[in-house]
Amino acid sequence: MIIHDAKPAAAFSRLSASFFALAAIFALCSCDSAFKRTTAELPPLPAEPGLERIEFHSAILGKTMALYAYLPPGYSSEREWPVLYLFHGFGNNEIEWFEYHKLGEVADRLIALGLMKPTIIIAPRMDNSWGIDSGKPAMNGPSPKRALFSGPYESYFLKEVMYLAETRYRASKERSERSLGGISMGGFAALHIGFRHPELFARVGGHSPALRGPQIPDYFLYAKPRKTAEVDPIALARKKNLRGMSVFVDCGADDSLFAGCKELADVLSERKADVAFFSAPGAHNAAYWHPNLARYLRFYAGNQPE
C-alpha cells in the first residue's frame, strides 16, 4: 500500500483505530484456559427460551459467580443475537432485574408488540464492586449485602462474563449489537466500563446512576493508584471519544442522585455526544423504575427514548 504525503494524519488515524480495535478483541479473547474448561462443563441450555440462572467459577476472582440470562422468544443457537448486559444495584445480585423488576415479562411484551427486537439479556453478579478493577479480591466487611468488594471486576466482566455470553448463548460480538446498562451502583459500573471501552458498546445506559453524593464511596473508588480521570464516568465523559455511542441517563426528580446524573448529561451534551436525559417525579426506588422499564428496553433496542 502506498500512502500519499497529502494525508499522512488520516492514514495514521485509521491505522491507530485498527490497532486499538484489534487490541480490544485480543483482550476479550485472552480468557483463561481453566475458565474455558469450566464453562464447557456447564449443563446444557434449557430446551425452551426463557430465563436461566447459572453459577460458574471465575478464574479472575477466584470464586463462584453467577448470572441470569434471558433468551427471547424464537431463540436458537443457530445464529448470533443482539445482547444487552445489565448490572444490578448495591446490595443486590444477578436476580434483581428478573426476580424483582420482572424485566423478562416486560421484554416478552415489547417483543410481541414489535417494539423491541428479540435480544439476549445477561445480568451478571457484580457484588458491591462498582464494576472497577480494584486490586486483590476481598470482601471488605462482615455482610455481603453491605460490604464493598475489591477485585478485578471490570476484567471479570470483559473477559469472563462476555466470553460466557458469546459462547454459551451466541451473544453478538458486533459493537452495533451490544448494549450495556445498570441501575444505581450498576449504573455507575455500566457508564464506567462503557466509557472506558467505547469500541465495544453501541448503547450505554445509567438508570439513577450513583455518580455524586455523600453515599458514594469515593475513598474506595479513587483509592491510590486509581485516578479519578480513569474511573469516574463524568471525568471519562469529558475526555473519551464516544463517537457512535448512544447514551441514556435518567433519574427521579426527587432522587438525591439527581444532580450527578444531570451533570453527566450536561457534559455529554456540551461535547455533542448522542445523549438523552430523562426525569420524572420519583425517588431512588422501584416506584420510579418500574414504570420506566419499557423505556429502558426500547432505548437498548435502538429506539429513541420517549
C-alpha positions as CSV (number, residue, x, y, z in Angstrom):
1,M,0.0,0.0,0.0
2,I,1.3,3.5,-0.9
3,I,0.3,6.2,1.5
4,H,0.5,9.6,-0.2
5,D,2.1,12.5,1.7
6,A,-1.1,14.6,1.4
7,K,-3.0,12.5,4.0
8,P,-0.5,11.1,6.5
9,A,-2.5,12.1,9.5
10,A,-5.7,10.4,8.3
11,A,-3.8,7.3,7.4
12,F,-2.2,7.2,10.8
13,S,-5.6,7.7,12.4
14,R,-7.0,4.8,10.5
15,L,-4.1,2.6,11.5
16,S,-4.4,3.6,15.1
17,A,-8.1,2.8,15.1
18,S,-7.4,-0.6,13.7
19,F,-4.7,-1.2,16.2
20,F,-6.9,-0.4,19.2
21,A,-9.8,-2.4,17.8
22,L,-7.5,-5.4,17.4
23,A,-6.2,-4.8,21.0
24,A,-9.7,-4.8,22.3
25,I,-10.6,-8.1,20.5
26,F,-7.4,-9.7,21.9
27,A,-8.2,-8.6,25.4
28,L,-11.6,-10.2,25.2
29,C,-10.2,-13.4,23.7
30,S,-7.5,-13.7,26.4
31,C,-9.8,-15.7,28.6
32,D,-8.0,-18.1,31.0
33,S,-7.9,-21.7,29.6
34,A,-9.2,-23.0,33.0
35,F,-12.2,-20.8,32.8
36,K,-12.9,-22.0,29.2
37,R,-12.8,-25.6,30.5
38,T,-15.2,-24.6,33.4
39,T,-17.7,-23.1,31.1
40,A,-17.5,-26.0,28.7
41,E,-18.7,-28.3,31.6
42,L,-21.8,-26.3,32.3
43,P,-25.1,-28.1,31.9
44,P,-26.9,-27.9,28.5
45,L,-29.0,-25.0,27.6
46,P,-32.8,-25.1,28.5
47,A,-34.9,-26.7,25.8
48,E,-37.1,-23.6,25.6
49,P,-36.4,-19.9,25.5
50,G,-36.9,-18.0,28.8
51,L,-34.8,-17.4,31.9
52,E,-31.8,-19.3,33.1
53,R,-29.6,-18.7,36.1
54,I,-26.2,-20.4,36.2
55,E,-23.3,-20.5,38.6
56,F,-19.7,-20.7,37.4
57,H,-16.2,-20.5,38.8
58,S,-14.5,-17.2,38.0
59,A,-10.7,-17.8,37.5
60,I,-10.1,-14.0,37.7
61,L,-11.9,-13.5,41.0
62,G,-11.1,-17.0,42.4
63,K,-14.7,-17.8,43.5
64,T,-18.1,-18.9,42.4
65,M,-20.1,-16.2,40.5
66,A,-23.5,-16.3,38.7
67,L,-25.6,-14.7,36.0
68,Y,-29.2,-14.6,34.8
69,A,-29.8,-15.0,31.1
70,Y,-33.0,-14.0,29.3
71,L,-33.4,-15.9,26.0
72,P,-36.0,-14.2,23.8
73,P,-39.0,-15.9,22.1
74,G,-37.7,-17.7,19.0
75,Y,-34.2,-18.0,20.4
76,S,-32.0,-20.7,18.9
77,S,-28.2,-21.3,19.0
78,E,-28.0,-21.4,15.2
79,R,-27.1,-17.7,15.0
80,E,-25.8,-14.7,17.0
81,W,-28.3,-12.4,18.8
82,P,-28.2,-8.8,19.9
83,V,-27.2,-8.6,23.6
84,L,-27.9,-6.3,26.5
85,Y,-25.7,-6.6,29.6
86,L,-27.4,-5.2,32.8
87,F,-25.7,-4.6,36.2
88,H,-27.6,-4.7,39.5
89,G,-27.5,-2.1,42.3
90,F,-25.7,-2.1,45.6
91,G,-26.7,-4.9,48.0
92,N,-28.3,-6.9,45.2
93,N,-27.1,-9.5,42.8
94,E,-28.0,-11.2,39.5
95,I,-31.6,-11.9,40.4
96,E,-32.6,-8.2,40.8
97,W,-33.6,-7.5,37.2
98,F,-35.6,-10.6,36.6
99,E,-37.0,-11.7,40.0
100,Y,-37.6,-8.3,41.5
101,H,-38.1,-6.0,38.5
102,K,-39.7,-8.8,36.3
103,L,-37.8,-7.5,33.3
104,G,-38.3,-10.7,31.3
105,E,-42.1,-10.1,31.3
106,V,-41.6,-6.6,30.0
107,A,-39.2,-7.8,27.3
108,D,-41.7,-10.5,26.2
109,R,-44.5,-7.9,25.9
110,L,-42.4,-5.5,23.9
111,I,-41.2,-8.2,21.5
112,A,-44.7,-9.4,21.0
113,L,-45.8,-5.8,20.1
114,G,-42.9,-5.4,17.7
115,L,-41.4,-2.6,19.8
116,M,-38.2,-4.4,20.6
117,K,-36.2,-6.8,18.5
118,P,-35.5,-10.2,20.2
119,T,-32.5,-9.7,22.4
120,I,-30.5,-11.8,24.8
121,I,-30.3,-10.1,28.2
122,I,-27.4,-11.0,30.6
123,A,-27.4,-9.9,34.2
124,P,-24.2,-10.9,35.9
125,R,-23.4,-10.9,39.6
126,M,-21.0,-8.0,40.2
127,D,-21.0,-7.9,44.1
128,N,-20.7,-4.4,45.6
129,S,-17.7,-3.8,43.4
130,W,-18.9,-0.7,41.4
131,G,-17.5,-2.6,38.3
132,I,-14.0,-1.3,38.7
133,D,-10.6,-3.1,38.9
134,S,-9.5,-2.6,42.5
135,G,-6.7,-4.9,43.4
136,K,-6.9,-8.4,45.0
137,P,-10.3,-9.9,45.5
138,A,-11.7,-9.3,49.1
139,M,-14.9,-8.7,50.9
140,N,-14.3,-5.6,53.0
141,G,-16.9,-6.0,55.7
142,P,-18.9,-8.7,57.6
143,S,-22.0,-8.6,55.5
144,P,-22.1,-9.4,51.7
145,K,-25.0,-7.1,51.3
146,R,-23.3,-4.1,52.8
147,A,-19.6,-4.7,52.3
148,L,-17.5,-3.2,49.5
149,F,-15.9,-5.9,47.3
150,S,-12.4,-5.2,45.9
151,G,-11.0,-7.2,43.0
152,P,-10.6,-7.0,39.2
153,Y,-14.4,-6.8,38.4
154,E,-14.1,-4.9,35.2
155,S,-11.7,-7.5,33.9
156,Y,-14.0,-10.3,35.1
157,F,-16.9,-8.8,33.2
158,L,-15.0,-8.1,30.0
159,K,-13.0,-11.4,29.9
160,E,-15.3,-13.9,31.5
161,V,-18.9,-12.8,31.5
162,M,-18.8,-11.6,27.9
163,Y,-17.0,-14.7,26.8
164,L,-19.6,-16.9,28.5
165,A,-22.4,-14.9,26.9
166,E,-20.8,-15.2,23.5
167,T,-20.0,-18.9,23.7
168,R,-23.0,-20.3,25.6
169,Y,-25.7,-18.1,24.4
170,R,-24.4,-16.9,21.0
171,A,-24.5,-13.2,22.1
172,S,-23.3,-10.9,19.3
173,K,-19.6,-9.9,19.1
174,E,-20.5,-6.9,17.0
175,R,-20.4,-3.5,18.6
176,S,-23.6,-2.4,16.9
177,E,-25.5,-5.3,18.5
178,R,-24.1,-4.8,22.1
179,S,-25.6,-2.6,24.8
180,L,-24.6,-2.1,28.4
181,G,-26.6,-0.6,31.3
182,G,-27.2,-0.7,35.0
183,I,-29.2,0.7,37.9
184,S,-27.8,2.8,40.8
185,M,-24.4,1.3,41.6
186,G,-24.7,-0.8,38.4
187,G,-25.4,2.4,36.5
188,F,-22.0,3.8,37.7
189,A,-20.4,0.5,36.6
190,A,-22.1,0.5,33.2
191,L,-21.1,4.1,32.5
192,H,-17.5,3.4,33.8
193,I,-16.9,0.3,31.7
194,G,-18.8,1.6,28.7
195,F,-16.9,4.9,28.5
196,R,-13.6,3.2,29.1
197,H,-14.3,0.8,26.2
198,P,-16.4,2.7,23.6
199,E,-15.2,0.4,20.9
200,L,-17.3,-2.4,22.4
201,F,-20.8,-1.0,23.0
202,A,-23.1,1.0,20.8
203,R,-25.6,1.9,23.6
204,V,-24.8,2.6,27.2
205,G,-27.4,3.5,29.9
206,G,-27.3,4.6,33.5
207,H,-30.6,4.4,35.4
208,S,-30.4,6.5,38.6
209,P,-26.6,6.0,38.4
210,A,-24.8,6.6,41.7
211,L,-22.3,9.3,40.5
212,R,-22.3,12.1,43.1
213,G,-23.4,12.3,46.7
214,P,-22.4,11.7,50.3
215,Q,-23.4,8.0,50.0
216,I,-20.9,7.4,47.1
217,P,-17.7,5.7,48.5
218,D,-15.1,8.0,46.8
219,Y,-12.5,6.7,49.3
220,F,-12.9,3.3,47.7
221,L,-13.4,4.2,44.1
222,Y,-10.5,6.6,43.9
223,A,-8.0,5.0,46.3
224,K,-4.4,5.1,45.1
225,P,-3.2,4.2,42.5
226,R,-6.6,4.7,40.8
227,K,-7.1,8.1,39.3
228,T,-10.4,9.9,39.2
229,A,-9.9,10.6,35.5
230,E,-9.6,6.9,34.8
231,V,-12.6,5.8,36.9
232,D,-15.3,8.5,37.3
233,P,-17.9,8.3,34.5
234,I,-18.2,12.1,34.5
235,A,-14.5,12.6,34.1
236,L,-14.4,9.9,31.4
237,A,-17.2,11.7,29.6
238,R,-15.1,14.9,29.5
239,K,-12.2,13.2,27.6
240,K,-13.2,10.0,25.9
241,N,-14.2,9.8,22.2
242,L,-17.7,8.4,22.4
243,R,-18.5,8.9,18.7
244,G,-21.0,6.3,17.5
245,M,-22.3,5.6,21.0
246,S,-25.8,6.5,22.2
247,V,-26.1,7.2,25.9
248,F,-29.3,7.3,28.0
249,V,-29.2,8.8,31.6
250,D,-32.3,9.1,33.8
251,C,-33.1,9.8,37.4
252,G,-36.1,10.5,39.5
253,A,-36.6,14.2,40.2
254,D,-36.7,13.6,43.9
255,D,-33.7,11.3,44.0
256,S,-30.7,12.6,45.9
257,L,-28.5,11.4,43.0
258,F,-30.3,13.7,40.5
259,A,-27.6,16.4,40.4
260,G,-24.8,14.0,39.4
261,C,-27.0,12.4,36.7
262,K,-27.8,15.9,35.3
263,E,-24.2,16.9,35.4
264,L,-23.2,13.8,33.3
265,A,-25.9,14.5,30.8
266,D,-24.8,18.2,30.5
267,V,-21.2,17.2,30.0
268,L,-22.1,14.8,27.2
269,S,-24.4,17.3,25.6
270,E,-21.7,20.0,25.7
271,R,-19.4,17.6,23.9
272,K,-22.1,17.0,21.2
273,A,-22.4,13.3,22.2
274,D,-25.6,11.4,21.4
275,V,-27.2,11.6,24.8
276,A,-30.8,11.5,26.1
277,F,-31.7,12.6,29.6
278,F,-35.0,11.7,31.2
279,S,-36.6,12.5,34.5
280,A,-40.0,12.2,36.1
281,P,-41.3,12.6,39.6
282,G,-39.9,9.9,41.8
283,A,-37.2,8.8,44.2
284,H,-34.5,6.1,44.3
285,N,-36.9,3.1,44.3
286,A,-39.0,0.7,42.3
287,A,-41.9,3.1,42.2
288,Y,-39.8,5.2,39.9
289,W,-38.0,2.5,38.0
290,H,-40.9,0.1,37.2
291,P,-42.9,2.5,35.0
292,N,-39.7,3.2,33.0
293,L,-38.5,-0.4,32.3
294,A,-40.1,-0.5,28.9
295,R,-38.5,2.9,28.1
296,Y,-35.1,1.4,29.0
297,L,-35.5,-1.6,26.8
298,R,-36.7,0.4,23.9
299,F,-33.6,2.5,24.1
300,Y,-31.4,-0.6,24.1
301,A,-33.3,-1.9,21.1
302,G,-32.2,1.2,19.2
303,N,-35.3,3.3,19.6
304,Q,-35.1,6.9,20.8
305,P,-36.3,7.2,24.5
306,E,-39.8,8.8,24.7
